[in-house]
């Protein structure tokens, strides 16, 4: 999987911005590490899976109704 791929988690779609191996991070150093990383990388969601920290932005769905004439 490449960065900028889309993934689906619990019926919601996300665009992957970056994946960082967990062994390269010291998450215990700061209490608010999640908000710091979100702000620095401009993402709205973080996931831990497959020994990686996934930094993602949610793809919001738009509800619409088609107008027919």
Secondary structure, 3 states (H helix, E strand, C coil): CCCCCEEEECCEEEEEEEEEEHHHCCHHHCCCHHHHHHHHHCCCEEEEECCEEEEEEEECCCCCCCCCC
